[in-house]
């Protein structure tokens, strides 16, 4: 079967259209895996469409900011895709942030509606004037919404998401990325790493970071699979790398400190399906790379260094 790859002309497409095309092409293929749960393209597409319809009825539209405060889960992706399909921009907020930090971010966005979960709701200020949609509320409030496409096609310069950085003053600063740059970023990753419909990408980065964007969405744009790893699995290096091996992950991104821990343990994992290892977040030493390339099981796997202070850079070794 020929590989299905994303078109390499972002100006002619936008992400939600690509996702809808994959849902129509491979509806029963696995889009997401999380802790033993598999979600097909059809289910993900229809569920996020329902959320998008509900958000639109609440007045959400282009360039509106919708915060997301959800733990790593399938609902995290449903929320992000639903917001994008509604035409708005998502703003990821770590549910582990203290209440006052969350208050500061919510006030800065000017949002009147946000998406969370029972877990994420704990640290959201009770007195803030933001309507909170709980995705794990049973019965949920948007299950009767249509499963059809919401009909909004984002324009290239419409906001897609906003990430907060510390900024030069140390105070949170929101940086907005539009749909044009989102798709350029995904297309660059897809081209560089030859991502296709059989790709299996490990989603390991904190979703409040730039790295999470391609880890979450690149496989979905191509008909591949995104595996969401919960924090408790990633904190156990041996269990995590055995899970990566068992799941047939083809693309894995790690910080050098985690790579060093991995190489220091006898996990028994061969990573036979891994096509690329990406190292990011901090500088990687020559000694650590030498250890990788001298490993009997891993020496065949290319390393892509994506770390560069101040900007992203990719070097295949």
C-alpha positions as a printed NumPy array, in Angstrom:
array([[  0.   ,   0.   ,   0.   ],
       [  1.479,   3.407,  -0.908],
       [  2.228,   5.778,   1.921],
       [ -0.224,   8.621,   2.442],
       [  1.608,  11.879,   3.087],
       [  0.311,  15.36 ,   3.78 ],
       [  0.356,  17.786,   0.818],
       [  3.469,  19.952,   1.013],
       [  1.857,  23.248,   0.036],
       [  0.479,  24.76 ,   3.26 ],
       [ -0.896,  27.824,   1.461],
       [ -3.476,  25.579,  -0.216],
       [ -4.689,  23.85 ,   2.946],
       [ -5.399,  24.326,   6.613],
       [ -5.16 ,  21.882,   9.453],
       [ -8.831,  21.226,  10.218],
       [ -9.475,  20.427,   6.548],
       [ -6.569,  17.958,   6.53 ],
       [ -7.938,  16.287,   9.662],
       [-11.4  ,  16.005,   8.111],
       [ -9.867,  14.453,   4.99 ],
       [ -8.092,  11.815,   7.061],
       [-11.286,  11.044,   8.99 ],
       [-13.059,  10.456,   5.669],
       [-10.18 ,   8.424,   4.208],
       [ -9.366,   6.16 ,   7.172],
       [-12.326,   6.483,   9.583],
       [-11.578,   3.257,  11.438],
       [ -7.824,   3.766,  11.749],
       [ -6.467,   4.503,  15.218],
       [ -5.854,   8.219,  15.676],
       [ -5.049,   8.245,  19.408],
       [ -3.912,   5.764,  22.024],
       [ -3.966,   6.466,  25.72 ],
       [ -3.558,   3.957,  28.559],
       [ -5.159,   1.05 ,  26.716],
       [ -7.84 ,   3.18 ,  25.034],
       [ -7.881,   3.5  ,  21.244],
       [ -9.76 ,   6.309,  19.519],
       [-10.505,   6.099,  15.8  ],
       [-10.386,   8.986,  13.366],
       [-14.173,   8.847,  13.066],
       [-14.715,   9.117,  16.822],
       [-12.151,  11.899,  17.263],
       [-13.55 ,  13.829,  14.316],
       [-17.18 ,  13.56 ,  15.426],
       [-16.481,  14.281,  19.097],
       [-14.404,  17.383,  18.332],
       [-17.056,  18.508,  15.819],
       [-19.694,  18.342,  18.552],
       [-17.556,  20.451,  20.855],
       [-16.947,  22.94 ,  18.042],
       [-20.693,  23.305,  17.396],
       [-21.3  ,  23.875,  21.107],
       [-18.55 ,  26.495,  21.328],
       [-19.908,  28.304,  18.288],
       [-23.335,  28.445,  19.919],
       [-21.633,  30.009,  22.933],
       [-20.308,  32.779,  20.698],
       [-16.806,  31.443,  20.141],
       [-15.451,  32.569,  16.769],
       [-12.28 ,  33.499,  14.893],
       [ -9.418,  34.901,  16.998],
       [-11.227,  34.335,  20.284],
       [ -8.972,  32.76 ,  22.922],
       [-10.255,  29.616,  24.66 ],
       [ -8.067,  28.37 ,  27.532],
       [ -7.634,  24.619,  28.061],
       [ -6.761,  23.319,  31.52 ],
       [ -6.789,  19.527,  31.173],
       [ -4.459,  16.721,  32.222],
       [ -2.806,  14.531,  29.566],
       [ -5.657,  12.505,  28.094],
       [ -7.793,  11.947,  25.008],
       [ -9.932,  14.884,  26.161],
       [ -6.918,  17.164,  25.788],
       [ -6.883,  16.497,  22.038],
       [-10.682,  16.672,  21.753],
       [-10.563,  20.101,  23.389],
       [ -7.781,  21.448,  21.173],
       [ -9.331,  20.16 ,  17.945],
       [-12.803,  21.342,  18.94 ],
       [-11.5  ,  24.854,  19.586],
       [ -9.644,  24.952,  16.26 ],
       [-12.713,  23.686,  14.397],
       [-14.853,  26.349,  16.058],
       [-12.461,  28.896,  14.576],
       [-10.897,  29.997,  17.847],
       [ -7.384,  29.709,  19.295],
       [ -6.518,  27.405,  22.177],
       [ -4.453,  28.524,  25.172],
       [ -2.938,  25.597,  27.124],
       [ -2.737,  26.044,  30.897],
       [ -1.007,  23.511,  33.116],
       [ -3.547,  22.137,  35.634],
       [ -0.713,  21.906,  38.17 ],
       [ -0.246,  25.681,  38.208],
       [ -1.187,  27.385,  41.489],
       [ -4.575,  29.082,  41.567],
       [ -3.154,  32.608,  41.391],
       [ -1.051,  31.761,  38.323],
       [ -4.118,  30.401,  36.573],
       [ -6.077,  33.495,  37.563],
       [ -3.384,  35.711,  36.047],
       [ -3.42 ,  33.814,  32.741],
       [ -7.206,  33.707,  32.492],
       [ -7.485,  37.422,  33.14 ],
       [ -4.826,  38.122,  30.534],
       [ -6.659,  36.134,  27.83 ],
       [ -9.933,  37.951,  28.441],
       [-11.711,  34.637,  27.854],
       [-15.307,  34.11 ,  28.932],
       [-15.338,  30.357,  28.31 ],
       [-12.703,  27.664,  28.873],
       [-12.379,  23.893,  28.773],
       [-11.256,  21.772,  31.694],
       [-11.862,  18.491,  33.504],
       [-12.77 ,  17.457,  37.022],
       [ -9.051,  17.198,  37.776],
       [ -8.078,  20.425,  36.017],
       [-10.919,  22.334,  37.702],
       [ -9.289,  22.08 ,  41.168],
       [ -6.993,  25.096,  40.788],
       [ -9.233,  27.288,  38.653],
       [-10.403,  30.23 ,  40.794],
       [-14.049,  29.835,  41.756],
       [-14.711,  33.561,  41.634],
       [-13.395,  34.272,  38.153],
       [-15.927,  35.254,  35.469],
       [-15.152,  32.402,  33.076],
       [-17.599,  29.633,  32.186],
       [-15.872,  26.252,  32.633],
       [-16.814,  23.342,  30.339],
       [-15.892,  19.989,  31.918],
       [-15.204,  17.416,  29.21 ],
       [-15.466,  14.474,  31.599],
       [-18.856,  15.54 ,  32.957],
       [-21.413,  12.755,  32.52 ],
       [-23.745,  13.295,  30.76 ],
       [-21.754,  15.947,  28.931],
       [-23.383,  19.107,  27.72 ],
       [-22.57 ,  18.793,  24.048],
       [-23.348,  15.135,  23.268],
       [-26.523,  16.172,  21.415],
       [-24.68 ,  18.562,  19.115],
       [-24.318,  17.657,  15.4  ],
       [-21.4  ,  15.446,  14.388],
       [-21.096,  17.242,  11.042],
       [-18.292,  19.668,  10.236],
       [-18.89 ,  23.044,  11.931],
       [-18.303,  24.79 ,   8.613],
       [-15.662,  27.294,   9.698],
       [-12.517,  27.448,   7.555],
       [ -9.796,  29.47 ,   9.305],
       [ -7.984,  32.16 ,   7.354],
       [ -4.166,  31.971,   7.215],
       [ -3.678,  34.83 ,   9.671],
       [ -6.37 ,  33.764,  12.141],
       [ -4.934,  32.826,  15.537],
       [ -4.514,  29.067,  16.107],
       [ -3.008,  28.981,  19.588],
       [ -1.253,  31.095,  22.183],
       [  1.577,  29.908,  24.427],
       [  2.777,  31.731,  27.494],
       [  6.496,  32.299,  28.043],
       [  8.273,  33.94 ,  30.952],
       [  9.232,  36.961,  28.84 ],
       [ 12.202,  39.237,  29.457],
       [ 10.657,  40.649,  32.655],
       [  9.814,  37.257,  34.121],
       [  6.098,  37.942,  33.819],
       [  4.003,  35.652,  31.581],
       [  3.856,  36.81 ,  27.986],
       [  1.409,  35.338,  25.479],
       [  2.807,  34.533,  22.034],
       [  0.171,  33.898,  19.373],
       [  0.714,  31.613,  16.371],
       [ -1.588,  31.831,  13.362],
       [ -2.874,  29.003,  11.172],
       [ -0.394,  29.716,   8.4  ],
       [  2.59 ,  29.312,  10.718],
       [  1.019,  26.324,  12.475],
       [  0.719,  24.48 ,   9.181],
       [  4.193,  25.545,   8.032],
       [  5.588,  24.167,  11.3  ],
       [  3.763,  20.845,  10.874],
       [  4.67 ,  20.56 ,   7.195],
       [  8.346,  21.147,   7.974],
       [  8.295,  18.363,  10.566],
       [  6.345,  16.031,   8.272],
       [  8.804,  16.588,   5.416],
       [ 11.951,  16.464,   7.529],
       [ 10.97 ,  13.278,   9.36 ],
       [  9.064,  11.584,   6.501],
       [  5.885,  11.285,   8.578],
       [  3.177,   9.189,   6.911],
       [  0.066,   7.149,   7.623],
       [  2.038,   4.408,   9.383],
       [  3.916,   6.795,  11.643],
       [  3.43 ,   6.416,  15.39 ],
       [  4.439,   9.532,  17.322],
       [  4.955,   9.65 ,  21.074],
       [  3.326,  12.71 ,  22.64 ],
       [  5.626,  13.344,  25.594],
       [  6.166,  17.118,  25.736],
       [  4.242,  19.338,  28.152],
       [  1.322,  20.664,  26.13 ],
       [  2.133,  24.219,  27.159],
       [  5.284,  24.049,  24.977],
       [  5.916,  24.435,  21.25 ],
       [  7.209,  20.864,  20.963],
       [  3.79 ,  19.52 ,  21.943],
       [  2.171,  21.048,  18.846],
       [  3.873,  18.81 ,  16.297],
       [  3.854,  15.805,  18.644],
       [  0.06 ,  16.068,  18.997],
       [ -0.92 ,  16.971,  15.45 ],
       [  1.624,  15.857,  12.824],
       [  0.564,  12.206,  12.765],
       [ -3.125,  13.174,  12.686],
       [ -2.542,  15.309,   9.583],
       [ -1.168,  12.221,   7.808],
       [ -3.468,   9.442,   9.007],
       [ -0.934,   8.137,  11.548],
       [ -1.238,   7.564,  15.287],
       [ -0.458,   9.791,  18.263],
       [  0.231,   8.   ,  21.535],
       [ -0.444,  10.078,  24.653],
       [  1.8  ,   9.038,  27.526],
       [  0.645,   9.993,  31.029],
       [  3.09 ,  11.609,  33.41 ],
       [  3.304,   8.627,  35.75 ],
       [  4.548,   6.414,  32.903],
       [  7.126,   8.926,  31.669],
       [  8.519,   9.36 ,  35.188],
       [  9.5  ,   5.68 ,  35.191],
       [ 12.146,   5.594,  32.463],
       [ 12.347,   1.816,  32.156],
       [  8.552,   1.377,  31.995],
       [  8.249,   4.264,  29.555],
       [ 10.848,   3.026,  27.081],
       [  9.404,  -0.499,  27.202],
       [  5.975,   1.005,  26.409],
       [  7.478,   2.954,  23.498],
       [  9.012,  -0.287,  22.211],
       [  5.775,  -2.261,  22.691],
       [  3.679,   0.389,  20.919],
       [  5.943,   0.464,  17.874],
       [  6.706,   4.185,  18.184],
       [  8.494,   5.519,  15.093],
       [  9.281,   9.067,  16.349],
       [ 10.39 ,   9.878,  19.881],
       [ 11.572,  13.195,  21.304],
       [ 13.506,  13.321,  24.579],
       [ 15.549,  15.791,  26.578],
       [ 19.237,  14.766,  26.865],
       [ 18.817,  14.245,  30.62 ],
       [ 16.105,  11.665,  29.945],
       [ 18.222,  10.109,  27.207],
       [ 21.102,   9.733,  29.662],
       [ 18.796,   7.985,  32.126],
       [ 17.539,   5.694,  29.364],
       [ 21.049,   4.714,  28.306],
       [ 21.975,   4.07 ,  31.923],
       [ 19.248,   1.456,  32.414],
       [ 18.999,  -2.074,  31.101],
       [ 15.426,  -1.94 ,  29.812],
       [ 15.638,  -4.756,  27.275],
       [ 13.902,  -2.513,  24.722],
       [ 15.279,  -2.705,  21.18 ],
       [ 13.197,   0.169,  19.7  ],
       [ 13.102,  -1.772,  16.448],
       [ 10.369,   0.457,  14.954],
       [ 11.983,   3.762,  15.912],
       [ 12.972,   5.754,  12.815],
       [ 14.263,   8.919,  14.491],
       [ 15.228,  10.019,  17.974],
       [ 14.883,  13.767,  18.531],
       [ 16.748,  15.483,  21.36 ],
       [ 15.465,  18.855,  22.534],
       [ 15.174,  21.211,  25.473],
       [ 18.871,  21.372,  26.352],
       [ 22.291,  20.86 ,  24.758],
       [ 23.289,  17.272,  24.028],
       [ 26.895,  16.267,  24.642],
       [ 29.136,  14.442,  22.216],
       [ 29.736,  11.785,  24.852],
       [ 26.016,  11.06 ,  25.139],
       [ 25.672,  10.788,  21.356],
       [ 28.675,   8.468,  21.258],
       [ 27.006,   6.297,  23.87 ],
       [ 23.85 ,   6.155,  21.74 ],
       [ 25.68 ,   5.244,  18.543],
       [ 27.715,   2.579,  20.319],
       [ 24.594,   0.913,  21.717],
       [ 24.054,  -2.506,  20.101],
       [ 20.311,  -1.92 ,  19.531],
       [ 20.179,   1.839,  18.945],
       [ 23.235,   2.574,  16.791],
       [ 21.187,   2.344,  13.567],
       [ 18.7  ,   5.045,  14.676],
       [ 19.469,   8.6  ,  13.463],
       [ 19.44 ,  11.41 ,  16.019],
       [ 17.892,  14.796,  15.219],
       [ 19.147,  17.609,  17.446],
       [ 16.386,  20.204,  17.658],
       [ 17.946,  22.249,  20.447],
       [ 19.197,  25.733,  19.679],
       [ 18.942,  28.553,  22.231],
       [ 16.55 ,  31.23 ,  20.976],
       [ 15.373,  29.341,  17.916],
       [ 14.652,  25.859,  16.659],
       [ 17.258,  24.065,  14.613],
       [ 17.353,  20.527,  13.246],
       [ 20.501,  18.583,  12.52 ],
       [ 20.375,  14.91 ,  11.512],
       [ 23.315,  12.856,  12.743]])
